[in-house]
Amino acid sequence: MDLSWSHQHLTRRRTLAAATGLAAGALLRPGPALAAAAQYTNPVIWQDFADIDIMRVGDTYYASASTMHYSPGAPVLRSYDLVNWEIAGHAVPVLDFGAKYDLNGARGYVRGIWASSLAYRPSNRTFYWLGQIDFARTYVYTATAVEGPWSRLTTISTPYYDAGLLVDTDDTLYVAYGNTTISVAQLSPDGRNQVRTQEVFRTPSSVGTLEGARFYKINGQYYIFLTRPANGQYILKSSSGPFGPYTMRQVLLDLRGPIPGGGVPHQGGLVRTQSGAWYYMAFVDAYPGGRMPALAPVTWTADGWPVVQLVNGAWGTTYPSPAVPAPPRQVTPMTGVDTFGGTSLQPRWEWNHNPDNTKWSVGDGLMLRTATVTHDLYWARNTLTHRIQGPTSTATAQLDHSAMRDGDRAGLALLRDSSAWIGLKRDGGATRVVMVTGLTMDGNWNTTGTGTEIASAPVSGSRIWLRANADIRPGAPRPGTFSYSTDGITFTRLGPAFSMGNDWRFFMGYRFALFNHATQALGGAVRVTRFEVSTP
């Protein structure tokens, strides 16, 4: 992320000249010997998880990621082998940073949860999440388990931009942050206040922009890991303490990545296995899908600098799997079937902005009551999103639409700043299934198109199956296609292919999205009884 909103467009545009992508990694193996002999495939997660902070606590690995305007925010991923990951929870339960995150008179698109930090403090057995919001202030959340509950510990007036939180060996909390000018702050022992902040490094003009700080203490040395968006990674090292002075070394620049047509792996973190091996998890710009995590082993020079291990001069598509203890269980897949039982949503779901919690429920399917009267999907509350699984995947939703009312619009979208959907329009007592395209935003995330219906068919009864297939491989043609069924078996294609956009400036990738909004009056509802994301 860049230091200011205007600066973001300048630096990202200049440095991301070719911005373009859960591929299954190695299967879980019964023991460390077999795991060491196996291989994993990059990206280790072919879903949109960017600005990764990664760590190990005991035999468990955790990672956090950016989510911008999606709620809950700051997902926490969990793994036992660095290759197979699940979503365990969210560190920010609700984006209570202003009405715009509620789609209440304003919108928070491409704001909210940017690059942030996740750390564990052994002294009180507590996880800490730290991130700045809207360049105004920094928020700290804590939990004793990543599943939650997470609660806000404090608000700090200094906005720690692209922060990296370090729990030092003496239990002191430090934060590295900044864009081009890198600073280090010391927090109070309880983590609630800033004790001191100091500039520790100014990036040479020959390098350009450095940001995305991750802060480490390794063998008594202090390291600040920094990205040059979006094609490089650098590291600062201090032998004199957390406030420097620091010297700089390039880790990678313009390195060919593991996703054809994708960008350079960058902006992530370092982690050490139980046996002492080191790995770097970065993300790869791979639009339209987003930014995909990739993993590579790291070695260290005799004088204490990290070196990414390459394959034929590139970040490898495959590497030997990390040698780790046998996982205690299989992780929960990020794809599959959801029938919305229980009392809460699975953590793979995130709302577009905060939902109106009086207008949805789970237990007997997902009930979506209309929460907004609008002709603009980008203003509609309670749109529920699911990351797209790359390189291609299909989402199928079964809907009971018997409680829709005239003027209601409900369906399944491919959602981003250029969107399309298949769904239902109920008007004059009749229901049609339609394909709509032309939902667009401009560079300031204002709506420029509310959509045009380009195909339709009459439907009867109370149930329908809606399907969206998404090919998120970078390059052309990036098609999304839509179809429907009245029996769940035979599907009929509706409308032409939709070409998903691959402009990086929205940052988040395309998502599958379930929605139901009114254009006349509230009161209608749909029930999603089954949702499945499948891969070929």
Buried (B, 14 or more C-beta within 10 A) or exposed (E): BBBEEEEBEEBBEEBBEEBBBBBBBBEBBEEBEBBBEBEBBBBBBBBBBBBBBBBBBEBBBBBBBBBBBBBBBBBBBBBBBBBBBBBBBBBBBBBEBBEBBBBBEEBBBBBBBBBBBBBBBEEEEBBBBBBBBBEEBBBBBBBEEBEBEBEEBBEBEBBBBBBBBBBBEEEBBBBBBBBBBBBBBBBBEEBEEBEEBEEBBEBEEEBBBBBBBBBBBBEEBBBBBBBBBBBBBBBBBBEEBBBBEBEBBEBBEEBBBBBBBBBBBBBBBBBBBEEEBBBBBBBBBBBBBBBBBBBBBBEEEEEBBBBBBBBEEEBBBEBBBBBBBBBEEEBBBBBEEBBBEEEEBBBBBBBBBBBBEEBBBBEEBBBBBBBBBBBBBBBBBBBBBBBBBBBBBBBBBBBBBEBBBBBBBBBBBBBBBBBBBBBBBBEEEEBBBBBBBBBBBEEEBEBBBBBEEBBBEEBEEEBBBBBBBBBBBBBEEBBBBBBBBBEEEEBEBBBBBBBBBBEBBBBBBBBBBBBBBBBBEBEBBBBBBBBBBBBE
